[in-house]
Amino acid sequence: MTYLDFEKPIQDLEGELVKLREVNSKSKVKLDDKVKELEDEIVSKTKELYSSLTPWQRVQVSRHPERPYTLAYIDSISNKTFIELHGDRTVADDKAMVGGFGEIDGQTVMFIGQQKGINTKMRQIRRFGMANPEGYRKALRLMKLAEKFNKPIVTFIDTPGAYPGLEAEERGQGEAIARNLLEMCQLKVPVICIIIGEGASGGALGIGIGDKVLMLENTWYSVISPESCSSILWRSWNFKEKAAEALKLTATDMKKNGLIDGVIEEPIGGAHRNPEQIFENVKSEIKKHLKDLELLSPQQRIDSRIEKFSSMGVVHDLND
């Protein structure tokens, strides 16, 4: 288990628990009561810490290396019925963006999402979930395929941003993301978008236009990361905590400001401590919202989707 800096009290208690269990297994004197007492103390301390996380600490949790990524969610939710589809039919198959058909309790769904990679080699191949233009074009191709066969779409957002390389700009990174925004607004099928980790900038927004936009409890969604914001405003990363607070990027802040539709509760200590529980929570939310969205006509969904995103923010008329 990898511990974050603010989890030191939990780390100490769990270290004690390991030693106590060893003694209990070897000793003739049973210490089951002491073990149970220490387990309860760990749960209590974890609840205490995670009930008052700062925005920067939530950013840290969203980046935890043991946190489940997109393919883990898809495989669990679809009960391993997922069939991955590849390529944008123009340039290449972007490994940072995955997608394909799968089933949720017998209902076929198009799953799309950013995949960071589960080890060092795969993170390099998948560029830490930062997609090139062909990744967004692949995503749009799969969305159109889902629309053709009248299948709902579920996207999983987890990216530090779109890939910033020269080749990405040469192939039209901005246009690819902008095209997705336009097309996703007009999709005739239900679209549910879920931020499962990092939701940074246009890289997240490129697959983030949906009838329902949901965030896991310990995730963030913003136009810029706290570190980048700090480096621009203060010419240093040392103010990232202050930047995270000012950006209002947590799920609670986003819901309060009307920028998302709901927050999905995570297990105590974050999604990485109980992946099976978060998979079940996410699956339940998807099924609930799909059931409601399927009662609406395609035009009603499109009109509602456009109205929702058009009403975000504040417009000042300089002529007034």
Secondary structure, DSSP 8 states (H G I E B T S, - for coil): ----GGGHHHHHHHHHHHHHHHHHHH-SS--HHHHHHHHHHHHHHHHHHHTT--HHHHHHHHT-TTS--HHHHHHHHTTT--EE----SSS---TTEEEEEEEETTEEEEEEEE---SSHHHHHHTGGG---HHHHHHHHHHHHHHHHTT--EEEEEEES-S---HHHHHTTHHHHHHHHHHHHHT-SS-EEEEEEEEEEHHHHHTT---SEEEEETT-EEESS-HHHHHHHHSSSGGGHHHHHHHHT-BHHHHHHTTSSSEEE---TT-GGG-HHHHHHHHHHHHHHHHHHHTTS-HHHHHHHHHHHHHTSS----TT-
